[in-house]
Amino acid sequence: MRYAWIQKVYERQTNPMHFQSHLLALAVAAEWDFQTSESGVQPSTMPLMTLVSTAIDHISVDPTPTIENILKYLPTDTACFLATEDDKILRRRQLKHFGPLLKDIQKKFGVTLATTENRIGKVPHPPETLQKMRETVESMDPFTLSALQCATMETKSFIIGLGLTARLISVNKAYECARIEEEFQIENWGAVDNGHDFDRIGTKLSAASTLLWMKG
């Protein structure tokens, strides 16, 4: 049964599975070797395979939808919305984590990033910043775009995703940045049962980072 499932998945693969490095190929093969369940292939245990398939079957064919999906997070980026002075504890944590990341991205990419306390509307980034970020994303190869899209969607932040992709922050730091406000709310109001999928976020961020290291 196991190999029948693998065959079905492989047949749905539109393009040949060509990898950018031998190490990445071995890592994906290891995910396949882990598929020992009698119920068949478990996609949730194959994050690298998911990212690679996305890169090969979708992004390499037409990167435009992925690029637009990534860039739509920038005007409403979590890392650019700061709490007001009334929420001193939360604001202090945001500045501690987001401040250095914003500075590093501005320095590396030569842009100016805006921040706002207004929760309604979009962050007023300069037009030249939006254009520069578009050019940056458009220059990425399909595997990098796949990793960036994953990190951006999981953290709800283009800034955090780009920081991870550009190796300005680690996986742990990206996770901490993405969790600032929710952890603050949990401290004050408690956790909601089944309302916080921490493991999924951590797994996908780790997979995105692993793909970047292994792709060569």
GUMARFI-235462 format. One record per atom (N, C-alpha, C, O): residue number from 1; x, y, z. Coordinates in nm, 3 decimals, m for minus. Atoms other than C-alpha are relative to their C-alpha. Example, Ala and Ser with C-alpha at 12.3 -4.5 7.8 and 13.67 -1.06 7.14 Angstrom:
   i       X       Y       Z
   1   0.089  m0.119   0.000
   1   1.230  m0.450   0.780
   1   0.090   0.120   0.000
   1   0.194   0.118   0.066
   2  m0.082  m0.119  m0.006
   2   1.367  m0.106   0.714
   2  m0.077   0.109   0.073
   2  m0.026   0.220   0.090
END
This chain:
   i       X       Y       Z
   1   0.083  m0.121   0.000
   1   0.000   0.000   0.000
   1   0.086   0.125   0.000
   1   0.056   0.223  m0.068
   2  m0.086  m0.117  m0.012
   2   0.280   0.238   0.089
   2   0.052   0.044  m0.137
   2   0.046   0.162  m0.171
   3  m0.060  m0.035   0.127
   3   0.443   0.222  m0.252
   3  m0.105   0.037  m0.105
   3  m0.077   0.111  m0.198
   4   0.109  m0.040   0.090
   4   0.107   0.246  m0.430
   4  m0.031   0.147   0.020
   4  m0.056   0.219  m0.077
   5   0.024  m0.141  m0.030
   5   0.052   0.579  m0.254
   5   0.111   0.087  m0.059
   5   0.085   0.192  m0.117
   6  m0.114  m0.076   0.053
   6   0.399   0.697  m0.349
   6  m0.011   0.014  m0.152
   6   0.016   0.120  m0.208
   7   0.015  m0.003   0.144
   7   0.332   0.605  m0.711
   7  m0.106   0.099  m0.043
   7  m0.089   0.171  m0.142
   8   0.107  m0.093   0.033
   8   0.007   0.802  m0.712
   8   0.046   0.144   0.015
   8   0.017   0.229  m0.069
   9  m0.050  m0.136  m0.022
   9   0.176   1.110  m0.568
   9   0.099   0.037  m0.110
   9   0.096   0.148  m0.162
  10  m0.100  m0.027   0.102
  10   0.463   1.080  m0.815
  10  m0.065   0.026  m0.135
  10  m0.019   0.111  m0.212
  11   0.067  m0.018   0.128
  11   0.222   1.050  m1.108
  11  m0.065   0.137  m0.010
  11  m0.082   0.191  m0.119
  12   0.060  m0.133   0.001
  12   0.060   1.377  m1.003
  12   0.105   0.109  m0.012
  12   0.073   0.225  m0.038
  13  m0.109  m0.096   0.012
  13   0.399   1.545  m1.008
  13   0.014   0.042  m0.147
  13   0.044  m0.042  m0.232
  14   0.003  m0.047   0.138
  14   0.387   1.761  m1.322
  14   0.137  m0.006  m0.066
  14   0.148  m0.045  m0.182
  15  m0.134  m0.009   0.056
  15   0.762   1.803  m1.371
  15   0.096  m0.093   0.073
  15   0.070  m0.131   0.188
  16  m0.100   0.086  m0.066
  16   1.069   1.587  m1.295
  16   0.053   0.066   0.126
  16   0.065   0.189   0.134
  17  m0.051  m0.050  m0.127
  17   1.206   1.622  m0.943
  17   0.151   0.020  m0.010
  17   0.228  m0.065   0.034
  18  m0.141  m0.034   0.007
  18   1.538   1.788  m1.016
  18   0.033   0.093   0.117
  18  m0.033   0.195   0.137
  19  m0.038  m0.077  m0.117
  19   1.711   1.921  m0.705
  19   0.126   0.081  m0.027
  19   0.206   0.048  m0.115
  20  m0.116  m0.086   0.018
  20   1.970   2.195  m0.671
  20   0.123  m0.053   0.073
  20   0.235  m0.007   0.051
  21  m0.114   0.059  m0.070
  21   2.185   1.984  m0.441
  21  m0.032  m0.144   0.037
  21  m0.148  m0.181   0.054
  22   0.016   0.140  m0.039
  22   2.243   1.620  m0.352
  22  m0.056  m0.009   0.142
  22  m0.135  m0.098   0.172
  23   0.045   0.001  m0.139
  23   2.184   1.701   0.014
  23  m0.151   0.021   0.010
  23  m0.219  m0.046   0.089
  24   0.144  m0.025  m0.001
  24   1.836   1.838  m0.055
  24  m0.075  m0.121  m0.051
  24  m0.181  m0.156   0.003
  25   0.063   0.121   0.053
  25   1.750   1.531  m0.260
  25  m0.007  m0.108   0.107
  25  m0.108  m0.177   0.119
  26  m0.002   0.099  m0.107
  26   1.853   1.309   0.030
  26  m0.100   0.034   0.111
  26  m0.163  m0.055   0.168
  27   0.093  m0.042  m0.105
  27   1.647   1.513   0.275
  27  m0.145  m0.030  m0.038
  27  m0.224  m0.076   0.045
  28   0.134   0.030   0.047
  28   1.333   1.478   0.064
  28  m0.021  m0.152  m0.004
  28  m0.129  m0.201   0.031
  29   0.008   0.146   0.001
  29   1.406   1.106   0.017
  29  m0.024  m0.053   0.141
  29  m0.096  m0.151   0.160
  30   0.019   0.042  m0.139
  30   1.424   1.076   0.396
  30  m0.145   0.021   0.044
  30  m0.199  m0.059   0.120
  31   0.142  m0.021  m0.031
  31   1.075   1.224   0.423
  31  m0.085  m0.112  m0.058
  31  m0.180  m0.158   0.005
  32   0.072   0.112   0.060
  32   0.952   0.957   0.184
  32   0.023  m0.128   0.078
  32  m0.070  m0.206   0.098
  33  m0.030   0.121  m0.077
  33   1.127   0.686   0.385
  33  m0.077  m0.004   0.132
  33  m0.103  m0.110   0.188
  34   0.072  m0.010  m0.127
  34   0.942   0.810   0.691
  34  m0.148  m0.037  m0.015
  34  m0.218  m0.055   0.084
  35   0.142   0.029   0.026
  35   0.605   0.732   0.526
  35  m0.028  m0.150   0.017
  35  m0.032  m0.225  m0.080
  36   0.021   0.141  m0.032
  36   0.538   0.401   0.699
  36  m0.141  m0.028   0.049
  36  m0.172  m0.141   0.086
  37   0.136   0.018  m0.050
  37   0.175   0.456   0.800
  37  m0.082  m0.087  m0.096
  37  m0.071  m0.073  m0.217
  38   0.087   0.084   0.080
  38  m0.075   0.196   0.680
  38  m0.109   0.081  m0.070
  38  m0.166   0.036  m0.169
  39   0.105  m0.085   0.059
  39  m0.316   0.479   0.603
  39   0.049   0.077  m0.122
  39  m0.028   0.145  m0.189
  40  m0.054  m0.066   0.119
  40  m0.083   0.611   0.334
  40   0.091   0.116   0.032
  40   0.134   0.134   0.146
  41  m0.090  m0.114  m0.013
  41   0.128   0.920   0.278
  41  m0.063   0.108   0.087
  41  m0.180   0.141   0.072
  42   0.044  m0.107  m0.089
  42   0.101   1.190   0.547
  42   0.068   0.130  m0.041
  42   0.182   0.154  m0.001
  43  m0.063  m0.124   0.048
  43   0.165   1.528   0.379
  43   0.054   0.090   0.111
  43   0.152   0.162   0.091
  44  m0.043  m0.088  m0.110
  44   0.199   1.702   0.717
  44   0.139  m0.035   0.050
  44   0.204   0.046   0.116
  45  m0.134   0.042  m0.041
  45   0.520   1.503   0.777
  45   0.101   0.015  m0.113
  45   0.213  m0.036  m0.104
  46  m0.088  m0.019   0.116
  46   0.670   1.607   0.442
  46   0.009   0.148  m0.039
  46  m0.022   0.183  m0.153
  47  m0.005  m0.143   0.032
  47   0.726   1.984   0.463
  47   0.099   0.036  m0.109
  47   0.072   0.126  m0.189
  48  m0.097  m0.029   0.106
  48   1.035   1.981   0.242
  48  m0.053  m0.042  m0.137
  48  m0.036   0.031  m0.235
  49   0.060   0.045   0.124
  49   0.858   1.778  m0.025
  49  m0.104   0.100  m0.048
  49  m0.114   0.127  m0.168
  50   0.101  m0.099   0.035
  50   0.576   2.031  m0.016
  50   0.063   0.125  m0.061
  50   0.016   0.175  m0.163
  51  m0.067  m0.120   0.049
  51   0.811   2.326  m0.063
  51   0.066  m0.024  m0.135
  51   0.059   0.061  m0.224
  52  m0.066   0.033   0.126
  52   1.007   2.154  m0.339
  52  m0.102  m0.015  m0.113
  52  m0.081   0.035  m0.223
  53   0.104   0.018   0.101
  53   0.691   2.052  m0.524
  53  m0.058   0.134  m0.043
  53  m0.085   0.156  m0.161
  54   0.051  m0.133   0.032
  54   0.562   2.407  m0.502
  54   0.096   0.074  m0.092
  54   0.055   0.138  m0.189
  55  m0.102  m0.067   0.082
  55   0.889   2.538  m0.646
  55   0.004  m0.054  m0.141
  55   0.014   0.022  m0.238
  56  m0.016   0.063   0.131
  56   0.901   2.289  m0.931
  56  m0.127   0.008  m0.084
  56  m0.122   0.042  m0.202
  57   0.124   0.012   0.076
  57   0.536   2.252  m1.030
  57  m0.076   0.130  m0.019
  57  m0.157   0.142  m0.111
  58   0.078  m0.123   0.008
  58   0.406   2.602  m0.971
  58   0.088   0.123  m0.026
  58   0.069   0.194  m0.125
  59  m0.077  m0.124   0.010
  59   0.665   2.874  m0.918
  59   0.087   0.001  m0.125
  59   0.098   0.104  m0.192
  60  m0.087   0.003   0.118
  60   0.902   2.759  m1.193
  60  m0.080   0.016  m0.130
  60  m0.025   0.060  m0.231
  61   0.087  m0.015   0.117
  61   0.608   2.755  m1.435
  61  m0.045   0.145  m0.015
  61  m0.041   0.202  m0.124
  62   0.045  m0.140   0.000
  62   0.473   3.098  m1.338
  62   0.017   0.057   0.140
  62  m0.067   0.030   0.227
  63  m0.026  m0.052  m0.133
  63   0.621   3.284  m1.039
  63  m0.090   0.115   0.042
  63  m0.093   0.152   0.160
  64   0.078  m0.121  m0.029
  64   0.379   3.577  m1.062
  64  m0.097  m0.015   0.117
  64  m0.096   0.070   0.206
  65   0.093   0.013  m0.113
  65   0.105   3.445  m0.828
  65   0.072  m0.006   0.135
  65   0.024   0.051   0.234
  66  m0.076   0.010  m0.124
  66   0.365   3.359  m0.564
  66   0.060   0.134   0.040
  66   0.054   0.173   0.157
  67  m0.058  m0.132  m0.028
  67   0.539   3.694  m0.593
  67  m0.106   0.096   0.053
  67  m0.082   0.167   0.151
  68   0.107  m0.090  m0.044
  68   0.210   3.882  m0.559
  68  m0.051  m0.040   0.138
  68  m0.083   0.046   0.220
  69   0.046   0.047  m0.131
  69   0.106   3.665  m0.265
  69   0.096   0.043   0.111
  69   0.052   0.080   0.220
  70  m0.100  m0.041  m0.099
  70   0.431   3.743  m0.083
  70  m0.006   0.150   0.025
  70  m0.009   0.194   0.140
  71  m0.006  m0.146  m0.012
  71   0.429   4.117  m0.152
  71  m0.124   0.061   0.064
  71  m0.118   0.172   0.117
  72   0.122  m0.057  m0.057
  72   0.070   4.166  m0.037
  72   0.008   0.012   0.152
  72  m0.072   0.082   0.213
  73  m0.016  m0.009  m0.146
  73   0.190   4.118   0.322
  73   0.073   0.126   0.044
  73   0.057   0.168   0.159
  74  m0.081  m0.115  m0.040
  74   0.423   4.419   0.319
  74  m0.081   0.120   0.047
  74  m0.047   0.179   0.150
  75   0.077  m0.117  m0.046
  75   0.159   4.697   0.343
  75  m0.075  m0.023   0.131
  75  m0.117   0.074   0.195
  76   0.068   0.029  m0.127
  76   0.000   4.521   0.643
  76   0.089  m0.084   0.090
  76   0.040  m0.168   0.166
  77  m0.097   0.087  m0.066
  77   0.315   4.372   0.790
  77  m0.005   0.009   0.152
  77  m0.004   0.118   0.209
  78   0.005   0.007  m0.146
  78   0.299   4.258   1.151
  78   0.117   0.073   0.065
  78   0.100   0.138   0.168
  79  m0.121  m0.059  m0.059
  79   0.654   4.379   1.214
  79   0.000   0.152  m0.007
  79   0.084   0.216   0.057
  80   0.004  m0.146   0.016
  80   0.559   4.735   1.116
  80  m0.114   0.066   0.079
  80  m0.125   0.188   0.080
  81   0.108  m0.054  m0.083
  81   0.254   4.774   1.342
  81   0.043  m0.008   0.146
  81   0.059  m0.117   0.200
  82  m0.045  m0.006  m0.138
  82   0.359   4.886   1.689
  82  m0.114   0.039   0.093
  82  m0.205   0.113   0.056
  83   0.098  m0.038  m0.101
  83   0.153   4.911   2.004
  83   0.022   0.146   0.040
  83   0.131   0.200   0.022
  84  m0.011  m0.140  m0.042
  84   0.083   5.260   2.139
  84   0.076   0.009   0.133
  84   0.105  m0.093   0.196
  85  m0.071  m0.022  m0.126
  85   0.261   5.411   2.437
  85  m0.081  m0.050   0.120
  85  m0.024  m0.077   0.226
  86   0.084   0.050  m0.109
  86  m0.034   5.298   2.651
  86   0.029  m0.147   0.029
  86   0.013  m0.193   0.143
  87  m0.036   0.142  m0.018
  87   0.072   4.935   2.596
  87   0.152  m0.012   0.007
  87   0.215  m0.065  m0.084
  88  m0.145  m0.013  m0.010
  88   0.425   4.986   2.721
  88   0.073  m0.134  m0.007
  88   0.178  m0.145  m0.071
  89  m0.068   0.130  m0.003
  89   0.512   4.620   2.781
  89   0.006  m0.061  m0.138
  89   0.112  m0.106  m0.183
  90   0.003   0.056   0.134
  90   0.399   4.501   2.440
  90   0.087   0.080  m0.095
  90   0.160   0.023  m0.176
  91  m0.079  m0.086   0.089
  91   0.557   4.797   2.264
  91   0.150  m0.023   0.022
  91   0.227  m0.027  m0.073
  92  m0.141   0.023  m0.031
  92   0.888   4.737   2.443
  92   0.048  m0.131  m0.062
  92   0.160  m0.139  m0.114
  93  m0.037   0.129   0.060
  93   0.890   4.376   2.327
  93   0.008   0.010  m0.152
  93   0.097  m0.047  m0.214
  94  m0.001  m0.017   0.145
  94   0.806   4.475   1.971
  94   0.126   0.072  m0.045
  94   0.191   0.031  m0.141
  95  m0.119  m0.077   0.036
  95   1.086   4.730   1.959
  95   0.126  m0.083   0.018
  95   0.221  m0.070  m0.059
  96  m0.116   0.085  m0.025
  96   1.330   4.476   2.105
  96   0.023  m0.099  m0.112
  96   0.137  m0.124  m0.152
  97  m0.012   0.103   0.102
  97   1.257   4.216   1.839
  97  m0.005   0.057  m0.143
  97   0.075   0.020  m0.228
  98   0.018  m0.053   0.135
  98   1.139   4.415   1.538
  98   0.102   0.107  m0.035
  98   0.144   0.118  m0.150
  99  m0.091  m0.111   0.025
  99   1.371   4.712   1.576
  99   0.128  m0.041  m0.071
  99   0.157   0.012  m0.178
 100  m0.124   0.042   0.065
 100   1.700   4.536   1.495
 100  m0.024  m0.062  m0.137
 100   0.055  m0.042  m0.229
 101   0.030   0.063   0.128
 101   1.537   4.334   1.215
 101  m0.030   0.104  m0.107
 101   0.019   0.095  m0.219
 102   0.033  m0.106   0.095
 102   1.393   4.643   1.048
 102   0.126   0.076  m0.042
 102   0.143   0.109  m0.160
 103  m0.124  m0.070   0.031
 103   1.731   4.817   1.070
 103   0.089  m0.082  m0.092
 103   0.147  m0.029  m0.187
 104  m0.085   0.087   0.082
 104   1.915   4.519   0.924
 104  m0.052  m0.011  m0.144
 104   0.026  m0.011  m0.239
 105   0.057   0.010   0.134
 105   1.674   4.488   0.631
 105   0.018   0.131  m0.076
 105   0.049   0.130  m0.195
 106  m0.019  m0.130   0.066
 106   1.692   4.861   0.558
 106   0.145   0.016  m0.047
 106   0.171   0.068  m0.156
 107  m0.141  m0.011   0.035
 107   2.071   4.843   0.559
 107   0.037  m0.092  m0.115
 107   0.106  m0.051  m0.208
 108  m0.038   0.098   0.100
 108   2.100   4.528   0.350
 108  m0.059   0.032  m0.137
 108   0.008   0.016  m0.240
 109   0.068  m0.021   0.128
 109   1.848   4.625   0.083
 109  m0.009   0.146  m0.041
 109  m0.060   0.177  m0.149
 110  m0.001  m0.141   0.036
 110   1.890   5.001   0.089
 110  m0.138   0.062  m0.012
 110  m0.166   0.135  m0.106
 111   0.137  m0.051   0.004
 111   1.529   5.084   0.169
 111  m0.034   0.070   0.132
 111   0.040   0.060   0.230
 112   0.054  m0.062  m0.120
 112   1.330   5.286   0.421
 112  m0.134  m0.064   0.031
 112  m0.227  m0.058  m0.049
 113   0.124   0.067  m0.041
 113   1.062   5.095   0.610
 113  m0.073   0.086   0.103
 113  m0.012   0.136   0.197
 114   0.081  m0.079  m0.092
 114   0.780   5.276   0.786
 114  m0.060  m0.090   0.108
 114  m0.074  m0.210   0.089
 115   0.076   0.068  m0.105
 115   0.610   5.179   1.112
 115  m0.119   0.088   0.035
 115  m0.119   0.208   0.007
 116   0.118  m0.076  m0.036
 116   0.272   5.284   1.245
 116  m0.066  m0.058   0.125
 116  m0.051  m0.176   0.155
 117   0.079   0.044  m0.115
 117   0.056   5.268   1.555
 117  m0.148  m0.010  m0.038
 117  m0.231  m0.054   0.042
 118   0.138   0.001   0.048
 118  m0.261   5.297   1.349
 118  m0.034  m0.139  m0.053
 118   0.020  m0.181  m0.155
 119   0.036   0.137   0.038
 119  m0.420   4.952   1.326
 119  m0.096  m0.004  m0.120
 119  m0.123  m0.111  m0.174
 120   0.091  m0.006   0.114
 120  m0.657   5.068   1.054
 120   0.077   0.054  m0.121
 120   0.141   0.159  m0.112
 121  m0.069  m0.046   0.120
 121  m0.518   5.098   0.704
 121   0.131  m0.071  m0.020
 121   0.160  m0.172   0.044
 122  m0.125   0.062   0.038
 122  m0.181   5.018   0.555
 122   0.120   0.080   0.052
 122   0.109   0.198   0.084
 123  m0.124  m0.066  m0.042
 123   0.175   5.095   0.657
 123   0.049   0.089  m0.115
 123   0.060   0.042  m0.228
 124  m0.039  m0.093   0.108
 124   0.292   5.404   0.461
 124   0.146  m0.013  m0.044
 124   0.225   0.080  m0.028
 125  m0.135   0.017   0.053
 125   0.607   5.259   0.309
 125   0.018   0.090  m0.123
 125  m0.076   0.106  m0.201
 126  m0.025  m0.081   0.120
 126   0.767   5.487   0.048
 126  m0.015  m0.082  m0.127
 126   0.016  m0.202  m0.126
 127   0.016   0.073   0.128
 127   0.689   5.392  m0.315
 127   0.129  m0.066  m0.046
 127   0.127  m0.177  m0.101
 128  m0.127   0.057   0.044
 128   1.059   5.336  m0.383
 128   0.035  m0.126   0.081
 128   0.103  m0.216   0.030
 129  m0.022   0.119  m0.081
 129   1.071   5.086  m0.097
 129  m0.082  m0.117  m0.054
 129  m0.031  m0.229  m0.066
 130   0.086   0.104   0.057
 130   0.778   4.890  m0.241
 130   0.058  m0.052  m0.131
 130   0.055  m0.172  m0.158
 131  m0.058   0.040   0.128
 131   0.948   4.888  m0.580
 131   0.127  m0.083   0.021
 131   0.148  m0.183  m0.046
 132  m0.124   0.072  m0.028
 132   1.282   4.777  m0.437
 132  m0.030  m0.140   0.053
 132   0.037  m0.236   0.016
 133   0.036   0.131  m0.054
 133   1.117   4.495  m0.243
 133  m0.057  m0.090  m0.110
 133  m0.032  m0.211  m0.110
 134   0.052   0.078   0.113
 134   0.935   4.384  m0.557
 134   0.116  m0.052  m0.085
 134   0.118  m0.170  m0.122
 135  m0.115   0.041   0.080
 135   1.261   4.377  m0.753
 135   0.079  m0.109   0.072
 135   0.130  m0.202   0.009
 136  m0.072   0.100  m0.079
 136   1.423   4.179  m0.471
 136  m0.067  m0.136  m0.010
 136  m0.001  m0.237  m0.032
 137   0.074   0.126   0.005
 137   1.150   3.916  m0.468
 137   0.002  m0.058  m0.142
 137   0.017  m0.179  m0.159
 138   0.001   0.046   0.139
 138   1.135   3.896  m0.847
 138   0.133  m0.061  m0.043
 138   0.138  m0.140  m0.137
 139  m0.132   0.051   0.037
 139   1.508   3.819  m0.859
 139   0.029  m0.137   0.060
 139   0.131  m0.199   0.028
 140  m0.024   0.127  m0.069
 140   1.472   3.506  m0.644
 140  m0.033  m0.120  m0.087
 140  m0.122  m0.115  m0.171
 141   0.027   0.124   0.071
 141   1.486   3.153  m0.780
 141  m0.123  m0.069   0.061
 141  m0.163  m0.034   0.171
 142   0.123   0.063  m0.048
 142   1.181   2.924  m0.741
 142   0.010  m0.063   0.138
 142  m0.086  m0.057   0.215
 143  m0.014   0.063  m0.131
 143   1.320   2.738  m0.438
 143   0.002   0.105   0.111
 143  m0.059   0.085   0.216
 144  m0.004  m0.108  m0.100
 144   1.395   3.060  m0.251
 144  m0.138   0.063   0.014
 144  m0.181   0.094   0.126
 145   0.136  m0.054  m0.005
 145   1.052   3.197  m0.342
 145  m0.093  m0.091   0.078
 145  m0.179  m0.044   0.154
 146   0.084   0.096  m0.073
 146   0.890   2.881  m0.209
 146   0.024   0.012   0.150
 146  m0.071   0.011   0.228
 147  m0.034  m0.015  m0.142
 147   1.074   2.918   0.122
 147  m0.050   0.133   0.055
 147  m0.105   0.138   0.165
 148   0.044  m0.132  m0.044
 148   0.999   3.291   0.145
 148  m0.152   0.005   0.015
 148  m0.203   0.061   0.112
 149   0.146  m0.001  m0.010
 149   0.630   3.240   0.075
 149  m0.047  m0.075   0.123
 149  m0.137  m0.030   0.193
 150   0.035   0.079  m0.118
 150   0.609   2.973   0.342
 150   0.024   0.079   0.128
 150  m0.063   0.087   0.214
 151  m0.035  m0.076  m0.120
 151   0.787   3.185   0.603
 151  m0.088   0.123   0.017
 151  m0.128   0.156   0.128
 152   0.083  m0.120  m0.005
 152   0.586   3.495   0.515
 152  m0.142  m0.033   0.043
 152  m0.200   0.037   0.127
 153   0.137   0.037  m0.032
 153   0.250   3.320   0.534
 153  m0.011  m0.051   0.145
 153  m0.110  m0.023   0.213
 154   0.006   0.054  m0.135
 154   0.332   3.140   0.859
 154   0.016   0.107   0.107
 154  m0.045   0.099   0.214
 155  m0.024  m0.106  m0.098
 155   0.454   3.454   1.036
 155  m0.090   0.121  m0.021
 155  m0.091   0.214   0.060
 156   0.084  m0.114   0.038
 156   0.204   3.688   0.866
 156   0.083   0.126  m0.017
 156   0.038   0.237   0.010
 157  m0.091  m0.113   0.011
 157   0.502   3.908   0.791
 157   0.101  m0.021  m0.112
 157   0.178  m0.117  m0.110
 158  m0.102   0.001   0.105
 158   0.704   3.977   0.477
 158   0.136   0.032   0.059
 158   0.237  m0.025   0.018
 159  m0.126  m0.042  m0.062
 159   0.970   4.141   0.695
 159   0.067  m0.118   0.070
 159   0.187  m0.140   0.053
 160  m0.057   0.115  m0.070
 160   1.018   3.833   0.913
 160   0.042  m0.107  m0.100
 160   0.149  m0.166  m0.088
 161  m0.033   0.099   0.102
 161   1.007   3.604   0.611
 161   0.126   0.037  m0.075
 161   0.211  m0.049  m0.099
 162  m0.118  m0.045   0.072
 162   1.265   3.812   0.425
 162   0.123  m0.006   0.090
 162   0.233  m0.040   0.044
 163  m0.112   0.008  m0.095
 163   1.481   3.831   0.737
 163   0.055  m0.141   0.010
 163   0.176  m0.161   0.015
 164  m0.043   0.139  m0.006
 164   1.488   3.452   0.756
 164   0.066  m0.042  m0.132
 164   0.170  m0.108  m0.132
 165  m0.053   0.036   0.131
 165   1.546   3.413   0.382
 165   0.138   0.061  m0.025
 165   0.224  m0.003  m0.085
 166  m0.127  m0.069   0.020
 166   1.831   3.665   0.383
 166   0.102  m0.033   0.108
 166   0.211   0.025   0.110
 167  m0.089   0.041  m0.108
 167   1.988   3.500   0.690
 167   0.035   0.113   0.096
 167   0.145   0.119   0.151
 168  m0.019  m0.107  m0.098
 168   1.945   3.810   0.902
 168  m0.047  m0.044   0.138
 168  m0.005   0.012   0.239
 169   0.048   0.055  m0.126
 169   1.762   3.610   1.170
 169  m0.005  m0.152  m0.012
 169  m0.011  m0.207  m0.122
 170   0.008   0.145  m0.004
 170   1.752   3.247   1.277
 170  m0.145  m0.046   0.001
 170  m0.237   0.036   0.011
 171   0.136   0.056  m0.009
 171   1.451   3.016   1.276
 171  m0.062   0.034   0.135
 171  m0.178   0.075   0.142
 172   0.053  m0.029  m0.134
 172   1.413   3.061   1.651
 172  m0.039   0.147   0.015
 172  m0.141   0.179   0.075
 173   0.030  m0.143  m0.008
 173   1.426   3.438   1.618
 173  m0.124   0.034  m0.081
 173  m0.207   0.115  m0.038
 174   0.119  m0.022   0.083
 174   1.170   3.433   1.337
 174  m0.126  m0.045   0.075
 174  m0.229   0.023   0.072
 175   0.112   0.053  m0.078
 175   0.942   3.222   1.557
 175  m0.035   0.095   0.114
 175  m0.153   0.123   0.138
 176   0.023  m0.094  m0.111
 176   0.985   3.460   1.851
 176  m0.066   0.128  m0.050
 176  m0.159   0.179   0.014
 177   0.059  m0.122   0.056
 177   0.907   3.762   1.633
 177  m0.146  m0.021  m0.037
 177  m0.230   0.066  m0.014
 178   0.137   0.028   0.042
 178   0.594   3.598   1.497
 178  m0.094  m0.021   0.117
 178  m0.215  m0.008   0.102
 179   0.082   0.036  m0.115
 179   0.473   3.508   1.844
 179  m0.015   0.112   0.103
 179  m0.081   0.092   0.205
 180  m0.006  m0.104  m0.102
 180   0.523   3.841   2.026
 180  m0.138   0.036   0.054
 180  m0.163   0.026   0.174
 181   0.129  m0.050  m0.046
 181   0.167   3.970   2.037
 181  m0.087  m0.111   0.057
 181  m0.155  m0.091   0.157
 182   0.085   0.108  m0.049
 182  m0.002   3.634   2.081
 182   0.048  m0.049   0.136
 182  m0.033  m0.081   0.223
 183  m0.053   0.040  m0.131
 183   0.230   3.538   2.368
 183  m0.039   0.103   0.106
 183  m0.069   0.068   0.220
 184   0.041  m0.105  m0.092
 184   0.151   3.873   2.527
 184  m0.146  m0.017   0.041
 184  m0.181  m0.001   0.158
 185   0.142   0.020  m0.029
 185  m0.222   3.804   2.499
 185  m0.021  m0.123   0.087
 185  m0.107  m0.122   0.175
 186   0.012   0.122  m0.081
 186  m0.178   3.454   2.643
 186   0.038   0.028   0.145
 186  m0.026  m0.022   0.237
 187  m0.043  m0.035  m0.135
 187   0.008   3.596   2.942
 187  m0.111   0.073   0.076
 187  m0.127   0.055   0.197
 188   0.103  m0.080  m0.063
 188  m0.282   3.831   3.009
 188  m0.135  m0.069   0.009
 188  m0.209  m0.050   0.106
 189   0.134   0.057   0.007
 189  m0.585   3.623   2.910
 189  m0.003  m0.152  m0.002
 189  m0.110  m0.212   0.005
 190  m0.004   0.146   0.006
 190  m0.468   3.264   2.891
 190  m0.009  m0.051  m0.143
 190  m0.046   0.021  m0.235
 191   0.002   0.062   0.133
 191  m0.443   3.024   2.600
 191  m0.138  m0.056  m0.030
 191  m0.212  m0.095   0.061
 192   0.126   0.059   0.046
 192  m0.741   2.905   2.396
 192   0.029  m0.143  m0.045
 192   0.117  m0.165  m0.128
 193  m0.022   0.139   0.036
 193  m0.763   2.527   2.369
 193  m0.018  m0.020  m0.150
 193  m0.117   0.023  m0.209
 194   0.002   0.029   0.144
 194  m0.682   2.413   2.015
 194  m0.001   0.126  m0.086
 194  m0.030   0.121  m0.206
 195   0.005  m0.125   0.076
 195  m0.657   2.777   1.914
 195   0.135   0.046  m0.049
 195   0.143   0.142  m0.126
 196  m0.133  m0.045   0.035
 196  m0.280   2.801   1.873
 196   0.081  m0.118  m0.051
 196   0.116  m0.208   0.025
 197  m0.073   0.111   0.062
 197  m0.097   2.572   1.633
 197   0.148   0.033  m0.005
 197   0.203   0.059  m0.111
 198  m0.140  m0.039  m0.009
 198   0.255   2.641   1.756
 198   0.091  m0.096  m0.075
 198   0.183  m0.053  m0.145
 199  m0.086   0.101   0.061
 199   0.407   2.314   1.634
 199   0.003   0.014  m0.151
 199   0.108   0.000  m0.213
 200   0.007  m0.013   0.145
 200   0.286   2.368   1.277
 200   0.085   0.117  m0.048
 200   0.157   0.105  m0.147
 201  m0.077  m0.118   0.039
 201   0.438   2.715   1.259
 201   0.150  m0.029   0.008
 201   0.225   0.003  m0.084
 202  m0.141   0.031  m0.017
 202   0.771   2.594   1.396
 202   0.052  m0.098  m0.103
 202   0.163  m0.083  m0.154
 203  m0.040   0.100   0.099
 203   0.782   2.295   1.162
 203   0.019   0.063  m0.137
 203   0.117   0.035  m0.206
 204  m0.007  m0.059   0.134
 204   0.714   2.502   0.851
 204   0.113   0.101  m0.010
 204   0.179   0.111  m0.114
 205  m0.112  m0.093   0.002
 205   0.964   2.772   0.944
 205   0.132  m0.076  m0.009
 205   0.223  m0.035  m0.082
 206  m0.122   0.081   0.004
 206   1.228   2.506   1.005
 206   0.020  m0.059  m0.139
 206   0.132  m0.064  m0.189
 207  m0.010   0.056   0.135
 207   1.148   2.346   0.668
 207   0.046   0.105  m0.099
 207   0.130   0.078  m0.185
 208  m0.039  m0.108   0.090
 208   1.178   2.680   0.489
 208   0.148   0.032   0.015
 208   0.219   0.052  m0.084
 209  m0.141  m0.029  m0.025
 209   1.514   2.748   0.654
 209   0.089  m0.114  m0.050
 209   0.194  m0.090  m0.108
 210  m0.077   0.116   0.046
 210   1.637   2.394   0.582
 210   0.013  m0.002  m0.151
 210   0.120  m0.032  m0.205
 211  m0.004  m0.005   0.146
 211   1.544   2.430   0.216
 211   0.104   0.101  m0.048
 211   0.178   0.074  m0.143
 212  m0.094  m0.104   0.040
 212   1.747   2.750   0.192
 212   0.144  m0.044   0.019
 212   0.231  m0.015  m0.064
 213  m0.136   0.046  m0.027
 213   2.053   2.590   0.349
 213   0.041  m0.112  m0.095
 213   0.157  m0.120  m0.138
 214  m0.034   0.121   0.077
 214   2.033   2.271   0.144
 214  m0.005   0.016  m0.152
 214   0.051  m0.066  m0.225
 215   0.019  m0.010   0.144
 215   1.942   2.403  m0.199
 215   0.129   0.030  m0.076
 215   0.134   0.013  m0.198
 216  m0.127  m0.024   0.066
 216   2.301   2.501  m0.271
 216   0.017   0.143  m0.044
 216   0.120   0.179  m0.102
END
